[in-house]
Amino acid sequence: MSSEGLTPVLKGQIDGGILDPALQGLGAGPSVAPKEPVDVRPISPWDRAWRRLRRDPVSMVSLAAILLLGLAAVFAPLIARHSPIYQDYANMDAWPSATYWLGTDDLGRDVFARLLYGLRVSFAIALLTEVVTAILGIGIGVLAGYFGGWIDNLASRLTDLVFAFPGLLLVIFVMSLFGRQMDSLLGDLGRMFMVFLVFSLVGWPAMMRLIRAQVLALKAQQFVEAAHSCGTTDANIIRRHILPGIWSISLVWISIDIRRVVLNESILSLLGLGIQPPMSSLGIMIAAGATRLETNWGEVFWPSLALCILVVAFAYLGDGLRDAFDVRMGD
């Protein structure tokens, strides 16, 4: 093809060798270097949820507060300057000072040390309770929702039996009957064991119903029916399709339920049915300091503040996780 009759610009490009000679006859434009391949890998639901959670300042502040209190509880022996049971009779009901950062109680015990060890008790009971609750709730909920039949009927009747009694009232009743027996059998740890066991037995039905409803919804999806059609065993369907679909909702429920456990444990200790002295807990500190508000109100203020921060932080974190895992929320 001759360059005659072309525009001066196009003719100059052809004569100057800017255009690819093999394409000159087609009237093609300037050759362009191929672009680098773009990574288009899909974002996992966990990465998307974490990205959403990071953009929520309230949730991040709540998470930071929980981590700070949790680390303080874990490293309490390294942080506390005094033993939580050491009694300094020369400094009873003392106000905060360089020696005792949050003051002392009526027996001269360091309030700061007792607060740290009280947080250890609250976190330990909450985590143990949620582990047992998750095992029972997820296990029974998956079996009841997936297989149905007599398993579903039996699980439903058990949950109805537990729900027939108010949760906290049932806990108080059981602790009143068997609390002292556990103290005599296992000592100081016996009461802690009894507390988290009773909380677990009271809390698993709610999680079981939540998981059961989620499993029923997943079971009706086309990918589960396709797996059945291909001859996939029930165990593999549960492992590959059902369990991945319930982890997010389980995590949200656990983060919200920890608030209930921490608050109820403090109420039990406040009533004298939970952790017993000389062990420390937030409820014991509040109950002991309530009788000396006029003498030293700090004995009630500090454990009450820690309890409020824990409850509010877990509540806001649960709300943030719920929104982060919600597929209807935009990125």
MIBATOR-718514 format. One record per residue (C-alpha): y, x, z; residue number from 1. Coordinates in steps of 0.2 Angstrom, whole numbers. Last residue first. Layout:
<rs>
@y:Y	x:X	z:Z	num:NUM
...
</rs>
This chain:
<rs>
@y:-13	x:-84	z:254	num:331
@y:-14	x:-103	z:254	num:330
@y:-22	x:-114	z:268	num:329
@y:-35	x:-126	z:262	num:328
@y:-49	x:-113	z:264	num:327
@y:-46	x:-114	z:283	num:326
@y:-52	x:-97	z:290	num:325
@y:-35	x:-91	z:295	num:324
@y:-29	x:-108	z:301	num:323
@y:-43	x:-109	z:314	num:322
@y:-41	x:-91	z:318	num:321
@y:-23	x:-94	z:323	num:320
@y:-27	x:-109	z:333	num:319
@y:-40	x:-99	z:343	num:318
@y:-28	x:-85	z:345	num:317
@y:-15	x:-97	z:352	num:316
@y:-27	x:-104	z:365	num:315
@y:-34	x:-87	z:369	num:314
@y:-17	x:-81	z:373	num:313
@y:-12	x:-96	z:383	num:312
@y:-27	x:-95	z:394	num:311
@y:-26	x:-76	z:397	num:310
@y:-7	x:-76	z:399	num:309
@y:-8	x:-90	z:412	num:308
@y:-22	x:-81	z:422	num:307
@y:-12	x:-65	z:422	num:306
@y:3	x:-74	z:428	num:305
@y:-6	x:-83	z:442	num:304
@y:-14	x:-67	z:448	num:303
@y:3	x:-59	z:449	num:302
@y:13	x:-74	z:457	num:301
@y:1	x:-78	z:471	num:300
@y:1	x:-62	z:480	num:299
@y:19	x:-60	z:474	num:298
@y:25	x:-74	z:485	num:297
@y:24	x:-63	z:501	num:296
@y:28	x:-71	z:517	num:295
@y:34	x:-88	z:512	num:294
@y:20	x:-90	z:500	num:293
@y:7	x:-85	z:512	num:292
@y:-6	x:-99	z:512	num:291
@y:-7	x:-98	z:493	num:290
@y:-11	x:-80	z:493	num:289
@y:-29	x:-82	z:497	num:288
@y:-32	x:-96	z:485	num:287
@y:-23	x:-87	z:471	num:286
@y:-32	x:-71	z:474	num:285
@y:-49	x:-80	z:475	num:284
@y:-45	x:-88	z:459	num:283
@y:-41	x:-72	z:450	num:282
@y:-57	x:-64	z:455	num:281
@y:-61	x:-50	z:468	num:280
@y:-77	x:-47	z:476	num:279
@y:-76	x:-45	z:495	num:278
@y:-77	x:-60	z:494	num:277
@y:-86	x:-74	z:485	num:276
@y:-86	x:-78	z:466	num:275
@y:-86	x:-97	z:463	num:274
@y:-88	x:-111	z:475	num:273
@y:-73	x:-107	z:487	num:272
@y:-62	x:-121	z:478	num:271
@y:-51	x:-107	z:471	num:270
@y:-66	x:-98	z:465	num:269
@y:-72	x:-113	z:456	num:268
@y:-55	x:-116	z:449	num:267
@y:-54	x:-98	z:443	num:266
@y:-70	x:-100	z:434	num:265
@y:-64	x:-116	z:426	num:264
@y:-49	x:-108	z:419	num:263
@y:-58	x:-93	z:412	num:262
@y:-72	x:-104	z:405	num:261
@y:-60	x:-116	z:396	num:260
@y:-50	x:-102	z:388	num:259
@y:-66	x:-94	z:382	num:258
@y:-69	x:-111	z:373	num:257
@y:-55	x:-108	z:360	num:256
@y:-61	x:-90	z:355	num:255
@y:-79	x:-97	z:354	num:254
@y:-74	x:-112	z:343	num:253
@y:-65	x:-101	z:331	num:252
@y:-80	x:-88	z:330	num:251
@y:-92	x:-102	z:327	num:250
@y:-82	x:-110	z:313	num:249
@y:-81	x:-93	z:305	num:248
@y:-100	x:-89	z:307	num:247
@y:-105	x:-106	z:300	num:246
@y:-107	x:-104	z:282	num:245
@y:-115	x:-87	z:283	num:244
@y:-129	x:-95	z:293	num:243
@y:-133	x:-108	z:281	num:242
@y:-134	x:-99	z:264	num:241
@y:-144	x:-83	z:266	num:240
@y:-152	x:-84	z:282	num:239
@y:-155	x:-103	z:283	num:238
@y:-161	x:-103	z:265	num:237
@y:-172	x:-88	z:268	num:236
@y:-181	x:-97	z:283	num:235
@y:-183	x:-113	z:273	num:234
@y:-192	x:-104	z:259	num:233
@y:-185	x:-103	z:242	num:232
@y:-195	x:-112	z:229	num:231
@y:-182	x:-112	z:215	num:230
@y:-179	x:-131	z:218	num:229
@y:-175	x:-128	z:236	num:228
@y:-162	x:-114	z:231	num:227
@y:-154	x:-126	z:219	num:226
@y:-153	x:-139	z:233	num:225
@y:-144	x:-126	z:244	num:224
@y:-132	x:-122	z:230	num:223
@y:-128	x:-140	z:227	num:222
@y:-122	x:-143	z:244	num:221
@y:-130	x:-156	z:255	num:220
@y:-137	x:-144	z:267	num:219
@y:-119	x:-136	z:270	num:218
@y:-112	x:-153	z:276	num:217
@y:-127	x:-155	z:288	num:216
@y:-126	x:-137	z:294	num:215
@y:-107	x:-140	z:298	num:214
@y:-112	x:-156	z:308	num:213
@y:-125	x:-147	z:318	num:212
@y:-114	x:-133	z:322	num:211
@y:-101	x:-144	z:330	num:210
@y:-114	x:-154	z:339	num:209
@y:-122	x:-138	z:346	num:208
@y:-105	x:-131	z:351	num:207
@y:-102	x:-146	z:362	num:206
@y:-120	x:-146	z:369	num:205
@y:-118	x:-127	z:373	num:204
@y:-105	x:-129	z:387	num:203
@y:-113	x:-136	z:402	num:202
@y:-128	x:-125	z:401	num:201
@y:-117	x:-110	z:398	num:200
@y:-105	x:-114	z:412	num:199
@y:-120	x:-116	z:424	num:198
@y:-127	x:-99	z:418	num:197
@y:-110	x:-90	z:420	num:196
@y:-108	x:-96	z:438	num:195
@y:-125	x:-93	z:444	num:194
@y:-125	x:-75	z:438	num:193
@y:-109	x:-72	z:446	num:192
@y:-115	x:-80	z:462	num:191
@y:-131	x:-69	z:462	num:190
@y:-121	x:-53	z:458	num:189
@y:-115	x:-52	z:476	num:188
@y:-132	x:-53	z:483	num:187
@y:-147	x:-57	z:472	num:186
@y:-158	x:-69	z:482	num:185
@y:-147	x:-73	z:497	num:184
@y:-132	x:-76	z:486	num:183
@y:-142	x:-86	z:473	num:182
@y:-148	x:-98	z:488	num:181
@y:-129	x:-100	z:493	num:180
@y:-124	x:-106	z:476	num:179
@y:-139	x:-118	z:473	num:178
@y:-133	x:-135	z:479	num:177
@y:-114	x:-133	z:479	num:176
@y:-114	x:-123	z:463	num:175
@y:-124	x:-137	z:454	num:174
@y:-112	x:-151	z:460	num:173
@y:-96	x:-140	z:456	num:172
@y:-103	x:-137	z:438	num:171
@y:-107	x:-155	z:436	num:170
@y:-89	x:-160	z:441	num:169
@y:-82	x:-147	z:429	num:168
@y:-92	x:-154	z:414	num:167
@y:-90	x:-173	z:418	num:166
@y:-108	x:-180	z:417	num:165
@y:-115	x:-191	z:403	num:164
@y:-111	x:-177	z:391	num:163
@y:-126	x:-167	z:398	num:162
@y:-138	x:-182	z:395	num:161
@y:-130	x:-185	z:378	num:160
@y:-133	x:-167	z:373	num:159
@y:-151	x:-168	z:378	num:158
@y:-154	x:-184	z:368	num:157
@y:-146	x:-177	z:352	num:156
@y:-157	x:-161	z:354	num:155
@y:-173	x:-172	z:355	num:154
@y:-167	x:-183	z:340	num:153
@y:-163	x:-168	z:329	num:152
@y:-179	x:-159	z:333	num:151
@y:-189	x:-176	z:330	num:150
@y:-182	x:-177	z:313	num:149
@y:-168	x:-166	z:307	num:148
@y:-174	x:-150	z:299	num:147
@y:-157	x:-142	z:294	num:146
@y:-145	x:-151	z:307	num:145
@y:-157	x:-150	z:322	num:144
@y:-163	x:-132	z:318	num:143
@y:-145	x:-126	z:315	num:142
@y:-138	x:-134	z:330	num:141
@y:-152	x:-128	z:342	num:140
@y:-149	x:-110	z:337	num:139
@y:-130	x:-111	z:336	num:138
@y:-128	x:-120	z:352	num:137
@y:-141	x:-110	z:362	num:136
@y:-137	x:-93	z:356	num:135
@y:-118	x:-97	z:356	num:134
@y:-118	x:-104	z:373	num:133
@y:-128	x:-89	z:380	num:132
@y:-116	x:-76	z:372	num:131
@y:-101	x:-87	z:377	num:130
@y:-106	x:-87	z:395	num:129
@y:-109	x:-69	z:396	num:128
@y:-91	x:-66	z:388	num:127
@y:-82	x:-78	z:399	num:126
@y:-91	x:-71	z:415	num:125
@y:-88	x:-53	z:411	num:124
@y:-69	x:-57	z:406	num:123
@y:-66	x:-66	z:422	num:122
@y:-75	x:-53	z:433	num:121
@y:-66	x:-39	z:425	num:120
@y:-49	x:-48	z:427	num:119
@y:-52	x:-49	z:445	num:118
@y:-56	x:-30	z:445	num:117
@y:-38	x:-27	z:438	num:116
@y:-30	x:-40	z:450	num:115
@y:-39	x:-32	z:465	num:114
@y:-32	x:-15	z:460	num:113
@y:-14	x:-22	z:458	num:112
@y:-15	x:-32	z:474	num:111
@y:-20	x:-16	z:484	num:110
@y:-28	x:-22	z:500	num:109
@y:-18	x:-22	z:516	num:108
@y:-28	x:-37	z:524	num:107
@y:-13	x:-49	z:521	num:106
@y:-11	x:-44	z:503	num:105
@y:-3	x:-28	z:496	num:104
@y:11	x:-24	z:484	num:103
@y:11	x:-24	z:465	num:102
@y:13	x:-6	z:462	num:101
@y:6	x:0	z:479	num:100
@y:11	x:18	z:482	num:99
@y:27	x:18	z:473	num:98
@y:32	x:1	z:480	num:97
@y:29	x:-18	z:477	num:96
@y:30	x:-28	z:493	num:95
@y:19	x:-26	z:508	num:94
@y:8	x:-40	z:515	num:93
@y:-1	x:-27	z:526	num:92
@y:5	x:-9	z:525	num:91
@y:-1	x:-1	z:541	num:90
@y:-18	x:-10	z:540	num:89
@y:-22	x:-2	z:524	num:88
@y:-38	x:-10	z:518	num:87
@y:-49	x:-3	z:504	num:86
@y:-58	x:-17	z:495	num:85
@y:-50	x:-16	z:478	num:84
@y:-51	x:3	z:479	num:83
@y:-35	x:12	z:476	num:82
@y:-25	x:20	z:462	num:81
@y:-31	x:8	z:449	num:80
@y:-31	x:14	z:431	num:79
@y:-47	x:24	z:430	num:78
@y:-58	x:12	z:440	num:77
@y:-50	x:-2	z:430	num:76
@y:-54	x:5	z:413	num:75
@y:-63	x:-11	z:407	num:74
@y:-51	x:-23	z:415	num:73
@y:-36	x:-14	z:408	num:72
@y:-44	x:-13	z:391	num:71
@y:-46	x:-32	z:392	num:70
@y:-29	x:-35	z:398	num:69
@y:-22	x:-25	z:383	num:68
@y:-34	x:-33	z:371	num:67
@y:-30	x:-51	z:376	num:66
@y:-11	x:-47	z:375	num:65
@y:-13	x:-39	z:358	num:64
@y:-23	x:-54	z:351	num:63
@y:-9	x:-66	z:358	num:62
@y:4	x:-56	z:350	num:61
@y:-5	x:-56	z:334	num:60
@y:-8	x:-75	z:335	num:59
@y:10	x:-78	z:338	num:58
@y:15	x:-66	z:324	num:57
@y:5	x:-75	z:310	num:56
@y:5	x:-63	z:295	num:55
@y:-9	x:-53	z:302	num:54
@y:-20	x:-68	z:304	num:53
@y:-18	x:-72	z:285	num:52
@y:-24	x:-55	z:280	num:51
@y:-38	x:-56	z:293	num:50
@y:-44	x:-72	z:285	num:49
@y:-43	x:-65	z:267	num:48
@y:-53	x:-50	z:273	num:47
@y:-66	x:-61	z:281	num:46
@y:-67	x:-73	z:267	num:45
@y:-71	x:-58	z:255	num:44
@y:-58	x:-54	z:242	num:43
@y:-66	x:-54	z:224	num:42
@y:-66	x:-38	z:214	num:41
@y:-53	x:-38	z:200	num:40
@y:-50	x:-19	z:199	num:39
@y:-40	x:-16	z:184	num:38
@y:-46	x:-5	z:170	num:37
@y:-33	x:7	z:164	num:36
@y:-23	x:2	z:149	num:35
@y:-27	x:7	z:131	num:34
@y:-14	x:17	z:122	num:33
@y:-3	x:7	z:110	num:32
@y:-2	x:9	z:91	num:31
@y:14	x:3	z:83	num:30
@y:13	x:-13	z:74	num:29
@y:1	x:-19	z:61	num:28
@y:6	x:-23	z:43	num:27
@y:-12	x:-23	z:38	num:26
@y:-10	x:-9	z:25	num:25
@y:-3	x:3	z:38	num:24
@y:-18	x:0	z:50	num:23
@y:-28	x:15	z:45	num:22
@y:-12	x:25	z:44	num:21
@y:-9	x:22	z:62	num:20
@y:10	x:19	z:63	num:19
@y:22	x:33	z:69	num:18
@y:18	x:44	z:55	num:17
@y:36	x:47	z:50	num:16
@y:33	x:39	z:33	num:15
@y:26	x:23	z:41	num:14
@y:39	x:22	z:55	num:13
@y:53	x:25	z:43	num:12
@y:47	x:11	z:31	num:11
@y:46	x:-1	z:46	num:10
@y:64	x:3	z:51	num:9
@y:70	x:3	z:33	num:8
@y:62	x:-14	z:29	num:7
@y:48	x:-14	z:17	num:6
@y:50	x:-16	z:-2	num:5
@y:43	x:1	z:-6	num:4
@y:31	x:8	z:7	num:3
@y:17	x:7	z:-5	num:2
@y:0	x:0	z:0	num:1
</rs>
